[in-house]
């Protein structure tokens, strides 16, 4: 089934579009992979940006720490998360750009008179730096939901459920736009449809988590338009 067909066959009218941040709206993941790989290499775990992406895509920094410590067989320095967060924010503030078609996708959702929010495993500080770099911080303020706001980050459903609750709509009235396996798994756990943005060939991995893949953010308004909509 295509993404458009999945939207058209929704049994419950669509009221809210929930965007992931990194890799969906903000082209930041390569920056994060580079920073994390360099930091772990300095800590004695040689790592490339590609391996960082494979291991940590979609994870919060807080959830990465115990995984890293298990792999390394020792504790990271107490200041490591804060140091990496500082380096990430500096790099993201300089280098972040929008994913191609992302801003048009937001415009299209608004033109369809649909509400939208952002739910991320990034911190609020990180999201502020990223959206400031994109020049749309004012546009997203009041719509941002972070793993910091809920008991558990993705792949738990908490951050998506918080976004739905903030909008005052049931989970089944939402569609999530995600690019990671963990995010798609969280959407499924939340009882939400998921469109899996897959420009780099992870369609089958997303499909295995219940997401329906699509290839370009420029497509999104047309896909969303196919869904029955409610007030």
RAURDA-V134889 format. One record per run of one state. SS is the DSSP state (helix for helix, strand for strand, loop for the rest). FROM is the first residue (numbers start at 1). LEN is the number of residues. If there is no record, write none. Layout:
# RAURDA-V134889
[[SS/FROM/LEN] [SS/FROM/LEN]]
This chain:
# RAURDA-V134889
[[loop/1/2] [helix/3/6] [loop/9/5] [strand/14/1] [loop/15/1] [strand/16/4] [loop/20/2] [strand/22/1] [loop/23/3] [strand/26/1] [loop/27/2] [helix/29/14] [loop/43/6] [helix/49/8] [loop/57/4] [helix/61/12] [loop/73/7] [helix/80/16] [loop/96/2] [strand/98/1] [loop/99/3] [helix/102/10] [loop/112/3] [strand/115/6] [loop/121/3] [helix/124/11] [loop/135/2] [helix/137/4] [loop/141/3] [strand/144/3] [helix/147/3] [loop/150/8] [helix/158/10] [loop/168/3] [helix/171/3] [strand/174/5] [loop/179/2] [helix/181/10] [loop/191/2] [strand/193/5] [loop/198/5] [helix/203/6] [loop/209/3] [strand/212/3] [loop/215/2] [helix/217/9] [loop/226/3] [strand/229/1] [loop/230/2]]
